[in-house]
């Protein structure tokens, strides 16, 4: 199918998964909200075992012995036509952040943007961000809503170990590291908020559709 808002692309990902893709050249938060609504509705279909929203796309995992792929495609398209943005908004969660902790890129990012550290922190804490998708690593959140004036290409050479709890930006998105792992995103600060705990139910603290606010508890310029 032709890709787009009214004509999404549906691709088979093996025998038991379909990728529903509405992505254009630029991330669209309205399309993302419609995908959250679609994902929620599909969980009610007998034979669908998992729905995983990505960035303007949706992975649907199903049992092909219980659900015909062509029937599921038709249900996807019908659900997409019915999906209304704004009806799947989740919780509002405040995330406390210490900006400019040891090892951060706060001063470097401020200099690259021609800002003071204080102004950079103001701009980063001003928006209410949306959890566009959860993935890449357990509990990692892709956050939409970053001020476009703070968008910055990822580091040319990724760090091999960005610490758990790092509050980061990369490209036009913000994020939080749920564990220590390699990343090319820029570190602005640190939070003690726990994004993932395998012993917790559910293990991931945030889910697609949740909204978060970063609250500056300290700025170490």
Residue, then its C-alpha position, 0 to 999 in steps of 0.5 A: x500500500x502507498x504510505x501516508x495518513x490515509x493510505x498506511x503501509x502494512x508489511x508482514x514481519x514473519x508469520x505472526x506480526x504486521x508492521x503498520x507504518x504511517x511515518x512521513x518525512x517528519x514525526x507527526x504527534x497527531x498521527x502518533x496519538x492515533x496509533x496509541x488509540x489503534x493499539x489499545x483497540x487492537x488488544x481486544x481482538x482475539x488472537x492479538x498477543x501484543x501491540x508495540x507502538x514505534x515512532x509513527x508505526x505500530x507492530x502487531x503480534x498475533x497468532x496466525x493459527x487463530x487470526x487470519x492476516x488478511x482479516x487483521x489487515x482489514x481490522x487495522x485499516x478500519x481501526x485507523x479510520x476510527x482512531x481519534x487523537x486525544x482519546x488515549x492520553x495517559x498519566x502526567x508524571x513529574x520527573x525531578x532532574x539535577x542538571x549539569x551533574x558530572x559528565x554531562x554535556x550541559x555547558x557544551x549544548x548551551x554553548x552550541x545553541x548560544x544560550x546560557x545554562x539557565x536559559x537552556x534548563x528553562x527551555x528543557x523544562x518548559x514543555x509537557x513531553x509525550x511518551x511517543x514510544x517505549x523501546x530500544x532498551x527496556x523502559x527507554x522512552x522516546x519523548x516528543x515535545x522538545x523545543x525545536x530550538x534545542x534539537x541537536x544532532x547526536x554525538x559523532x562518537x557515541x559514549x560506550x556507557x551513558x549512566x542509568x538515569x541520564x536525561x538526554x536529547x538527540x535530534x528532535x527528541x528527549x529521553x531518559x536512560x533506563x540503564x547504563x548503555x552506549x548512546x550518542x545522545x547528549x546528557x543534560x542531567x540526571x534523575x533518580x526516577x526508575x524507568x525499569x524494574x524487572x521485579x515491578x509490575x509492570x516493569x516499565x514505569x512509563x507507557x506510550x501516551x503518558x505525559x511527563x514534565x522535567x522539574x529542575x531540582x538543582x542546576x550545577x553550572 
